[in-house]
Amino acid sequence: MKLFKRSKSYTRTNRKISRWEATVALIAVSFLGMAITATAQAPASKRTVIRAGRVLNVRTGELRANQALVIEGDKISQIAPSTDVNAAAGDTTIDLPDATLLPGLIDMHTHLTFELSSLSYEGLKISTAREALHGARNARRTLEAGFTTVRNVGAKDYADIALRDAINDGDVIGPRMVASGPALGITGGHCDENLLPPAFHFFGEGVADGVEAVQHKVREVIKYGADVIKICATGGVLSKGDDPNASQFTLEEMKAIVADAHRLGRKVAAHAHGAEGVRWASEAGVDSIEHGHLMDDAAIATLKKNGTYLVPTLFLGEYMEKNLDRSDVAEYSKQKMRDVAAAMQKNVKKAFDAGVKVAFGTDAAVYPHGLNAGEFHVYVKLGMTPLAAIQTATINASDLLGPKYLVGALEPGKWADMIAVDGDPTKDVTILEHVKFVMKGGAVYKNDYAKR
């Protein structure tokens, strides 16, 4: 006996639902089939094979002859003797039979959006938009010089964040950028804007005083895109009205900055010349000291104890010694530049001799962008081997950046960032000032060998 009788309307509705469900199911199955077919028919990633006369293992210093690197997408998939790598249909082959191949270089201290004139009164008339365009030009020069990754530590109005994003989107040619946005500093300090008179009541974007304020500023620059936090722990050379020897942020302020930055997944780079500022920044837990030119023995010992990286920026001293009087350096900075230049190599050499960890950095902008590799020969002059100097711009810099950046060595799984030069840079590091071939992420941006 039926407990109820279906109405005709119920039956019609049920049939409509059933047809709708069937149609949806059929469409879903069709899409699934299309997806399976597309997956099955998808072509393999296009391969690029580079056959090089020599490949440098930057970890060991070994130069292996007649090697082939296989690149799939933006990463290295294989490194083997050329005879072990057979060409496949559709491969792109790049022959560099007389060249030495090594990882793309890393500069941990650049200012791509700045020129030397940007840091004086001349800079007051340069708009942020114009600085970003300067950055586009300087980014290309830097990449073509062999620096496939840079850490940009300080820019106005987040111009470096915009430049980074434009490079990532393919709108502008340049290196991979790890960008800080505005550098954090105290009122009237190296990272403030001290050139305008009091009537303007103007402060640099990164200015913050006190623990609560610096915590807020860290969170703010991260909100607007900062990959790394740059702070000013002491006075500077090219800024007006401050002393490179004088510490600026307090130890407590720097501890608060580091705690927030590290919790939020960002590393901290501290501009510091004077000994006290170097010690305090290292004890606060910063990841790197930028410059360190006026360090004393206690500051060096603190860096060694804490495993803090030093980014020395030394070539600027040699460059300025030859060009200071005809440069754009303001008069209020020239004597500071002379005083610091006289001390920097002696103090940094002590740090080298003590075994402080070193990562390559230039402060490019104080001298012309594209001359970054001039830094290498100064390290060798102060006692590093050429290989150790190369390691500062490859595996050491990669370690300081952190594991998310797959750079610093030619190894399977790393990004296909590499350069080629004539000769053996482990015997003559100045060869790196004349890069002939540049690849970033599997794309070739320079190949002078093809012109021969």
N, C-alpha and C positions, 0 to 999 in steps of 0.2 A: 504494500500500500504506500503510495507516494504521500509524503508529509506536506509537500507544497507543489504547486504547479507553476512552472516558469511562465512569465508573461511574454507575449510576443516582443514587446519593447526591450525586455531584458535580453532576450535571445539575439535581437538585432544588434543591441549595444555590445553584447559579448562577442558577436561575430566581428564587429568593427575593431574591437580591442585586439582580438586574436589576429586579424589581418594586419593591424598596425604593428603588433609585436613581431609578427612574422617578417614584415617588411624591414623593421629595425634590425632584426637578427640577420636577415639576408644582407643588408648593407654592411653590418659589422663583419660578417664572414667575408664579404667582398673586399673590404678594407684590409682585413687580416691577410687575405690571400695576396692582395697587392703589396702589402708590407713585406710578406715573406718572399714574394717574387723580387721586389726591389732589393731586399737584403741579399738574396741569392745572386742577383745580377749586378750588384754594385761593384764597380771596378776597384781593384786594390789601389791603395795609396800610391801615387806616382813617386818613383824613387829617383833620387839624385845620387850619383856616385862620383866622389872626388878621388882622383888618383894623384897622390902627392909624392914628391921625391923623398921627403922626410916628414915625420910626424913627431912632435915633441910631447913626451909624457911629463907634464909639469910637476907631478908628484915625485918622480924619481930622477928626472933629468935625462932619461934615456931618449935618444933619437933613433927611431926605427925607420929604415929605408924602404922605399917602394911600398907604401901602404895605401889601402883603399878605405874610404869612409862611406858607408851607405846611409843615406838620409831618407827617412819616410816622414812626410808631413813636416813638422818643425823640429823633429828630434833625430838624434843619431841612433841608428838601430844596429850597426855593426862596424867594427874596425878590424881589418885583417890584412895580411899581405895581398898585394894586388893580384897575384896569381891565383888566390883562393876566391876571388869575387868575380863571378861571370856576369857579363852584361845580359840584361833581360829586355824583352821588347818594351819600348816606351820609356826606358831609362834616359835620363839626362846625364851626360858624362862631362865632367870638368877635369881637364888634364893640367896638372901643375908639376911637371916632372923635375923642375929645377928649384922648386920652392920648399920652404920649411913651413909646415902647418902647425898652428898652436891655437889654444882657446882664445875667443874674443876677450879683449882686455876690459877690466872693470875699474872705473874711477869713482872712488867713494866720497869725493868732495868736489862737486862742481856747482856753478851758478849759471846755468845755461841762459837764463833770461837777463843776465847782467852783462854790462861792459864795465871797464874800469871807470869810465865817465859817469856811470849810473850811481856810483858811490860817493860822488861829490855834489856840489851845488848844481852842476850840470844835470844831475839826475832828477832834480825837482821838476824839470820841464818835460820829462819823458813819461808818457801815459802808460798805464798797465797794458793796454792793447799793443802799444808800440814795443814794450818789453817782450810781450809774447811773440811778436814777429821777429824780434832779435833772437829770441830763443829758437825759433824754427830754423833760422840760418845757422846758429851755433850748434844746434843738434845735428844737423847734416855734417858740418865740419868735424864734429867730434866722432861721429860714426865712421866717416871716411878715414879718420886717423887711426882706426882700429879699436875704438872703445865701443863695444856693443852693449854695455850696461853702465849706467851712471847712477850715483846717489846724489840727487840735487838737494842741497841743504841750505835753503833760504831763498825766498822769492816774495815779491810784493803781490798782494791781492790775489793769491793763489794762481798766479800766472803759470807757475811750473806744473800745477795740477792740470790746467787746461792744455798745456803743451804735452804732458804725458798722455792725456786722453786722446789728443789729436794723433799722436804717434801710434797709439794702440789701435785707433780706428783706421789707420792707413792714410790719413789726410796729410800727414807730414812725415818726412823721412828723418829718422833719428834713432838713437840707442834706446834700449829698455830704460825706463826711468823709475827710480824709487824716489818719490818726491815728498818734501816736508811741508810745503806751503810756508807761511810766515814763521820765522824763527822766534822762539820765546825769549824774552829778556826783561830786565827791570826797567823802571822809569829812569830815563836818562842814560841807560847803558848802551852797550855796543849794538844791541838789536832794537833800539828805539830809533826814532827819527829826530835827530838833534840839530838839524840845520835851520829850522824855521824859528822866528822870534816868538816870544811868549804870547803875543796877541792871538796867534793862531790856535793855541791850546791843543796842539796836535800830538798824537802819540802813535807809535808804530803798532801795527795790528796784533803783534805777539806780546805786547807789554802786559805783565801781570805781576802784582806784588802781594806776597803773603800766601800761605798754604792753600787756603780756600780758592783764591783767585787763580793760582797756577793749575790747580786741579781742573777748574772750569775751562781754562784755556787749552789744556791738553785735550779735553773732551770736544771742545769746539773745533780745533784744527782737524781732529780725526773725523768729526761730523762732515767737514767739507773736503775730505778726501786724502788727508795726509797718510802716507805709507810709513813714515819715520818721523820722530820728533826731534827737532833741532833746538838746542838751548844755548844761551850765552852765559857761561860760568864766570868769565872774566871780561875785562875791557878788551878793546881791539885796537888795531893799527889804523885802519882807514876811517874809523868813526871819529866824530868831533867831541872833544870834551871829556874823554875817559882815558883810563890808564890800563895798558895791557897787563900790568902786574897785579892790578886790584881785582879781588874776587867780587862777584856781583850777586847772583842768587846765593841765599844762605844754604847751608847743608840741609836744613829741614825742608826748605822749598824744593831742593833738588830731589830729596828722597820722595816727596809727595809726587813730583813729576814722574819719576821712574816707576813708582808703584802703580800709578794709573796707566801709564803707557804700556808697561809690561802686562798688566792685567787685561788690557784691551788689544794685546797682540802686536804692539809696536815697539821697536827698539829706539834708543835715545842716543843721539850724537851731541857731544858738548864741545862747543868752541871754548878753548881754554889755553891761554898763554902762560899766565903766572902760576907759580908753584902751589900756592894755597888753593886756588881754584881747581887745578888739576887734581890735587889730593882729595878735596871735598867731592868733586864730581865722580871720581873713581869710587870713593867710599859710599856715595849715594847709589851706586850700582849702574851708572851709565854704561852703555855698550862700547862707546869709543870716545876718545879724546881727539879733538881736531886741533892740530898745530903742536901744542905743547912746547913752544919755542923757548920759554923762559923757565922751564922746569928746573928743580934742584934734585939732589940725590934722593931726598925723602919722597918726592913726588914720583920719581922713577921707580923706587922700591914699592910704592903703593900700587902703581900700574901692574908691576910684575906680580905682586901678591894677589891682586884681585883678578888677574887675567883680563884686564881692560885693554882693548886694542888702542894703538896709537896710529893716527892718520897724519903723517908728518908735514905734507905740503911744503917741500923744500925748494923746488926749482924756482918758485917765485922769488926767493932771495937772490939767486944768481941772476935771474932776468932783471930784477929791479936794480941790482948793483950796476948793471950796464945801462939801464934806461931810465932811472929814477928822475934825473934832472929834466928830461924831455918828455916825461910821461904825463898822464892826466891826474896823477896823485896830487891832492890838495896840499897846500903849504902846511896846514895844521897837522898833516900826517907824515910829512917827509922825514922829520927827525925821528918820529916813532918807528918808521920803516927802517931807518939806518940802525937804530939801536937794536931792534929785534933781529935784523939780518945778521948783525955781528955776532949774535949769540946762538942762533937757531941750530947751525950745523954741529957746534960743539955739544950742545945739550942733547940733541937727538942722537948723536953718535953714542953717547953714554947709554941711552935707552936701547939702542941696537946691541951694544956690547953686553948689556944686562939681560938680554933675552926677552925683552918686552915684545908682545905680539904686535906685528905691524901690518896694516892694510894700506894699499896705495891710494893716494889722494893728492889733488893738485891745487885746488882753489882757482881753477881756470875761470877767468873773468878778470882777476888781478893781472894776468897776462893773456895774450890772445888765445881764444879757443882753437883747438886743433893742434896745439903744441904740447899737449898733455904728456906725451911719451918722454919729454925732456926730464921728467921726474926720475926716470930709471937710473940715469948715469950718476945722479947725486947719491943715490943709495949705494951704488957700487963704490963711488969715491969714499964713502964713509965706512966701507968695510964689508958690505954684503957681497956675496958672489952674484954673478949675473942671474943664475937660476933662482937664488933666494929673492932677488929683486923682482923677477918675473912672477914668483909665487905670491908676492904681496898683491899683485893685480889679477890673480887668478884664484887659486885655492884659498888663500887667506881672506881675500875680499868676499869670496863666496861664503865662507864660514861666518863672516861678520853679517852678511845679508840674511842668512838663515836658509833652512832646507827647502822652503817653498820656491826659491829661485834656483832653477836647474842650470847653473852656469859655473864657469871656473875650470872646467876640465873637458877634454875630448874623450867621452866615455858613452857607451850605450845607455840610453835613457835621458841623457842631458840634452838641453836645447842645442840645436845645430847653429851655434854661434862660434865662428872661427875666423882667423886671419891667416894670411900667408906673407912671408918675407923672403928676401934673398939671404943666403948665408945662414950662420948658426948664432942665434941670439944668446946662447949660453956661453959663448966666447966673447961676443961683442954686443952688449945690450943696446947700444945706440942704433943698431939695425931696426929696432922697433920704432924709431922715428920715421921710418920709410916703409910703411905698410903698403903692399901691392894688391892685396885681395881681402875683401871683407864680406862675410856672410852672417846674417842674423836670422835666426828662426828658419833656416833652409832657403832664404832668399838672398841672392847675390846683390850687393849694393856697390861693389867696386871690384874690377878685375883688370888691372893694368897688364896682366900677362896676356890677355886676349888681344891687346893692341900690338903685340910684338909680331 
